[in-house]
Structures are given as structure tokens and as C-alpha cells.
Amino acid sequence: MTGSRAKSAPIAASPERGHGKGIALLVIASCQLMVVLDVTIVNIALPHIQRSLGFSTESLSWVINAYTLTFGGLLLLGGRLGDILGRRRVFIFGVLLFVVASLLGGLSQESWQLLAARALQGVGGAIASPTALSLITTTFSEGPERNRAFGVFAAVSAGGSAIGLLAGGILVEWLDWRWVLFVNIPIGLLIALATPRHIKESERHPGHFDLLGALTSTLGMVLLVYGFIRASEDGWSDRLTLASFGGAVVFLIIFLTVERRSKQPITPLRMFRDRNRAGAYGMMLCLAAAMFGMFFFLTLFVQNILDFSPLRAGLAFLPVSAIIAISAGLASRLLPRWGPKPFMVTGAILAAAGLAWLTRTDVHSTYLGSILGPILVFGFGMGMQFVSLTLMAVSGVVPREAGAASGVLNATQQVGGSLGLSILVTVFGTASRNEATDQIPRFLAEATPAQQLQFRRTGELPPPWGDQVLASGVSSAFIVAAIVSCIAALIALVVIQVRASDLERLRGGVPMAPPVTDEDASDDGGSGAERGRADETHDTGASTRKRGGGGGSPPLG
């Protein structure tokens, strides 16, 4: 192996200052926004896509699933590619692939063409998104500068779904559904053109590429995500659902076995030895589940019960993006003083409180009286958490593994969202069926003959009885989402520990870890005890204690 951290460290600390770094952050954040909002911006356009390309109701969901499947399945591989081949060039490739796929999708004349383009978009997103996050660690110096950059990145990651709803509503209502894909083209091209001018290339670390690890991780993640998608549509007892989960378990076990033995693993397992990083991954799993569920069910509620148009529904979620940005910015400024744990605990509790408040929604609810307050509380809590756990998940990772750490964080977010949505949809379906059982006798007693005839044809209850069924299901889903957020708070309270040396790193007082030799760098599989201890020392911020000869800093929380 020819690369070493001796060359990587200066690159991470030497990008241009001032205006140049601001543009670099704008480029990175724009890419993340483009990738994140892609799901919700297309969601709004689904009815128009169905009419235009002749999708059946059953196959329409694959406009979303085709993207989700490839995106979630390739995140680990996408994150590692940047470490090996150079993050800037891989980042540009992922963005351009996303642009080409968006163009093909917008030009689609048949349903299969759009599905193929959406799958290709997922590939581009899986390459660009984790590489964007790892570029922050190599472009911005550790301390307040990187904290602010992570704050912007976290705000975009958490608020992108709400922005997508607004943008999708505007494009569909004023232009055409194809523009929800075409809009990516000018944005992506500007990102690709600006990247070489404002972002420096990271040091490449060539060597053996873990092909078996890449194959087994991709197959395992694809089957896992597909299993969750299938469960949300056909139930947890469906044979193909169970087969997908079974295959995912087999491939992921093989993947873990391969990674333990590989000298250059696609996902170094020693990253999980650090309890703070492992806790951050666990929290991301829970928070993504809660967030995906909140946007999904509230979108149904405001359009079906409050009768909002797509544009008005998008505007209804705009305050969430604003409050997430404010909260993330506040957290990034205060992190050096108090550390990430208070923000992670408080943020999870606030998110749970907002979701618990939403359980009170019913057919008589209004946007200002019942929706706005809870989503502001939820958004403020999410902004506090996302910036803190993003920083916790990738800080202290050696530069040559920043992409792998970013890929794992993105993968937990994607899997958490798919898992959470499938569970919440199951809860929603059960509660809706129970409520429908109660509403049908009332409907038959009060409905007009025309309404009863329509019910026999479609099997769907009309308003106001159908609204009551939907509201009951949504309220039950929010109960489970609130419980998931409470689990995140518990993880933050019990698992996360912040030491004095961690606060010094957040303040920029701890320099980057010292260079390692090529010989050390080649021992990437964690088989050497000395190397494993060295990485753990760096990960926990103990390098200062080691150099200073102190006895170590006790946990602050």
C-alpha cells in the first residue's frame, strides 16, 4: 500500500479560508439537499406520473422503491470508493451520474424507463451522499469550523424532505411532473463545475479493494431494504418478505466474517468499538424511522383530511425546515461549551414530545391549532440531534476511513427510514381496520343510497367516515413513532459519554492524530492489537492525554 495518513492530514487542514470555504460548504450541502429531497419531491408528483405513464396502483410505489433500493443497498460501497479512489473525483462522478439519470427519467415515455432511471439515480446518490459527508472532514479544520459545517449538513439532511414537498408542489402545479427530475440537471451541473475549483482532492489510498465485502454488503443491504419495502406493502408474514430478510441476514453475516479477516475492509469493524460512534449510529436508526414516518403520515393527513393542494401541503412543511436550520445552527455553536450529549438527549425528548402531541390529531384538527405547534417542537429537536450525532459518528475517524464512516451513517439513516416506515404502516393498517369495523355500521345507518352503492363498488368509506378511519390510523402510527424517539433518548442518556478531551477537540484545541507509517496503514483489518489500540486512542480523544502523560479525563456525561 502506498498511501499513508502522513499525507492525508495536511490536506484535511489546509483548504483555503474565508469565502472559498463558504463556497465549498455550499457545494457539498447542495449535493446533499439534491439527494435527500429526491424522495419527497417525487412523492408529490406520483398521481401525475401514474396518469402520464400508465402505472398501475400496485406498481406506482416502485417509482420511490427503485430509488430507495439502490440508494440504500450501495451506500457502504459508495462511502468506501472515495477513500480509495479520491473523494473529490468520486463525488463528481456520483453527481454527474445522478444528473444523467434525472435527465433520462424526465424524458421517460414508458413506465419501465422511469423505473430504470430512478434505480440509476439511487446509484448516483449512494456514491455522492457519503462522499459529501466525508469531504467535510477533509475540507474543514476540526473545531468550531467543522462544527458549523456539520450544522449546515445536518440541517440539510433533516430538512430536505420538507423542502422536497414544497419544491415538488410548486413544480407539479406550475410546470409538469417531469420537472421534479429535470430540476436536478442545472443544480448537479453547477455542483460538478464548482467542485474542482473550491474543493481539494483528498489523498488516495490505493491497494486491495474488498470486492467480496462490497458484494456481500450490497446484496445484504438491498435484500434488507427490499424486505422492509415488501413488509410495508404485503405484511410481515408474506413469504417474499421473510425470504428477503432471511437472505439479508445470511449475506450480512458473511459480510461481517469477511470484514473481520480482510486487511482492507470496506467497513472497518473497529469503528464500532467506540461506544459514542456506535450510539450515534443507533440513534440515527431511530430518528430516521420517526422522521420518515412523520412526513409520510402528515402528508396523507393534510391532503386527505385538511384537503390541502400539493403546493399548500409543501408550504405547510416549510416551517419544519426553517426550525431545523435554526436549531442545528444553535447546536453547532454551543457544542464546544456543553458537548453533544445534552443536545442529543434533549433533542430526542423534544422530537418524542412533538410526535406525542400529534397523536391528538383527529378529523376536527386544523393546521394552526393541531399541526404547526407539534411539527415545530419536533423540528427543533431533530435539528439538535442531527448535528450532534453526525459529528459524533464521523469525528475521530482516521482520514482514510472517513468515507466508510460516512457510508455507515447514511446506511443507518436509510435502513432506519425504511424499517420505521414499514413498521408504522403496519400499525396504521391495523388501527385503520379496527376503526373501519366501528365506522361501517354507522355509515350504513346514515349514508345515502348512492354512497352505499359507491362503497360496495370500491370498498372505501367516503368522508366523514373515511376521514375518521384515516385519522385513527395516523394517530396510532404517531404513538409508535414517539416511542421510537424515546428509545433514541435512552441511547443518548445511557451510551453516550463525553470527556474533557472531546470538548477540546470540539473547540479545535486537539490537533489531528499523528501520521502513521505505511506499514501501520496496511494493517486495515484490525488484526494487530497495537493498531487497534492506536485507533481507539484517537477515536476517544485520548491522544492528548497520551502525549501529555496525564492519567486521563473522566467522563463528563
Secondary structure by P-SEA (a helix, b strand, c coil): ccccaaaaaaaaccccccaaaaaaaaaaaaaaaaaaaaaaaaaaaaaaaaaaccccccccccaaaaaaaaaaacaaaaaaaaacccaaaaaaaaaaaaaaaaaaaaacccaaaaaaaaaaaaaaaaacaaaaaaaaaacccccaaaaaaaaaaaaaaaaaaaaaaaaaaaaaacccaaaaaaccaaaaaaaaaacccccccccccccccaaaaaaaaaaaaaaaaaaaaaaaccccccaaaaaaaaaaaaaaaaaaaaaaccccccccccccccaaaaaaaaaaaaaaaaaaaaaaaaaaaaaacccccaaaaaaaaaaaaaaaaaaaaaaaaacccccaaaaaaaaaaaaaaaaaaacccccccccccccaaaaaaaaaaaaacaaaaaaaacccccccaaaaaaaaaaaaaaaaaaaaaaaaaaaaaaaaaaaaaaaaaaaaacccaaaaaaaaaccccccaaaaaaaaaaaaaaaaaaaaaaaaaaaaaaccccccaaaaaaaacccccccccccccccccccccaaaaaaaaaaaacaaaaaaaccccccccc
